[in-house]
């Protein structure tokens, strides 16, 4: 979410934890913008997975532009 500036805020976070992460695990996180409405709001699918490829979190974040 590097493109989010002080002009944006997180409106909603919905995630599902699918597994445990223990000390020493390396976790990769990422997301993809899946919907954008006229530059005023966006929906981002997010995930976290271990280097083994096992997903430990997935979900969605909604951001809106401050008025």
C-alpha beads as a LAMMPS data file, in Angstrom:
LAMMPS data file: protein, C-alpha beads

67 atoms
66 bonds

1 atom types
1 bond types

-500.0 500.0 xlo xhi
-500.0 500.0 ylo yhi
-500.0 500.0 zlo zhi

Masses

1 110.0

Atoms # bond

1 1 1 0.000 0.000 0.000
2 1 1 2.893 2.304 -0.721
3 1 1 0.619 4.518 -2.832
4 1 1 -1.584 5.412 0.155
5 1 1 -0.783 8.893 1.420
6 1 1 -2.138 10.959 4.322
7 1 1 -5.101 11.658 2.022
8 1 1 -6.311 8.064 2.399
9 1 1 -7.586 6.044 5.357
10 1 1 -8.345 2.393 5.969
11 1 1 -12.127 1.985 6.096
12 1 1 -12.416 -1.769 6.645
13 1 1 -10.204 -4.765 7.303
14 1 1 -11.517 -8.309 6.914
15 1 1 -8.984 -11.096 7.259
16 1 1 -9.006 -14.785 8.026
17 1 1 -6.144 -16.407 9.884
18 1 1 -5.449 -19.809 8.341
19 1 1 -2.348 -20.999 10.147
20 1 1 0.247 -20.344 12.793
21 1 1 3.493 -18.443 12.427
22 1 1 6.253 -19.305 14.878
23 1 1 9.550 -17.657 15.753
24 1 1 11.999 -18.129 12.911
25 1 1 9.370 -18.407 10.153
26 1 1 9.872 -16.114 7.181
27 1 1 6.588 -14.548 6.092
28 1 1 5.905 -12.907 2.734
29 1 1 2.966 -10.481 2.555
30 1 1 1.300 -8.808 -0.390
31 1 1 -1.839 -7.540 -1.970
32 1 1 -3.559 -6.661 -5.207
33 1 1 -5.932 -3.798 -5.931
34 1 1 -9.039 -5.575 -7.223
35 1 1 -11.453 -2.652 -7.475
36 1 1 -11.125 1.123 -7.627
37 1 1 -14.023 3.554 -7.725
38 1 1 -13.191 6.855 -9.386
39 1 1 -10.122 7.534 -7.297
40 1 1 -12.189 7.853 -4.120
41 1 1 -12.035 4.275 -2.811
42 1 1 -10.247 1.007 -3.466
43 1 1 -10.529 -2.622 -2.447
44 1 1 -7.327 -4.613 -1.928
45 1 1 -7.041 -8.381 -1.544
46 1 1 -4.241 -9.192 0.915
47 1 1 -2.396 -12.352 1.894
48 1 1 0.477 -13.623 4.020
49 1 1 2.285 -16.867 3.359
50 1 1 5.281 -18.776 4.568
51 1 1 8.218 -19.433 2.275
52 1 1 6.934 -23.013 2.028
53 1 1 3.975 -21.523 0.125
54 1 1 1.415 -22.195 2.871
55 1 1 -1.021 -19.271 3.217
56 1 1 -1.436 -18.162 6.836
57 1 1 -3.711 -15.130 6.272
58 1 1 -5.964 -13.844 3.525
59 1 1 -8.584 -11.163 3.282
60 1 1 -9.510 -7.729 2.070
61 1 1 -8.782 -4.116 2.971
62 1 1 -10.943 -1.196 1.840
63 1 1 -9.438 2.293 1.695
64 1 1 -11.198 5.612 1.068
65 1 1 -9.946 9.052 0.175
66 1 1 -10.345 11.640 2.934
67 1 1 -12.723 14.435 2.020

Bonds

1 1 1 2
2 1 2 3
3 1 3 4
4 1 4 5
5 1 5 6
6 1 6 7
7 1 7 8
8 1 8 9
9 1 9 10
10 1 10 11
11 1 11 12
12 1 12 13
13 1 13 14
14 1 14 15
15 1 15 16
16 1 16 17
17 1 17 18
18 1 18 19
19 1 19 20
20 1 20 21
21 1 21 22
22 1 22 23
23 1 23 24
24 1 24 25
25 1 25 26
26 1 26 27
27 1 27 28
28 1 28 29
29 1 29 30
30 1 30 31
31 1 31 32
32 1 32 33
33 1 33 34
34 1 34 35
35 1 35 36
36 1 36 37
37 1 37 38
38 1 38 39
39 1 39 40
40 1 40 41
41 1 41 42
42 1 42 43
43 1 43 44
44 1 44 45
45 1 45 46
46 1 46 47
47 1 47 48
48 1 48 49
49 1 49 50
50 1 50 51
51 1 51 52
52 1 52 53
53 1 53 54
54 1 54 55
55 1 55 56
56 1 56 57
57 1 57 58
58 1 58 59
59 1 59 60
60 1 60 61
61 1 61 62
62 1 62 63
63 1 63 64
64 1 64 65
65 1 65 66
66 1 66 67
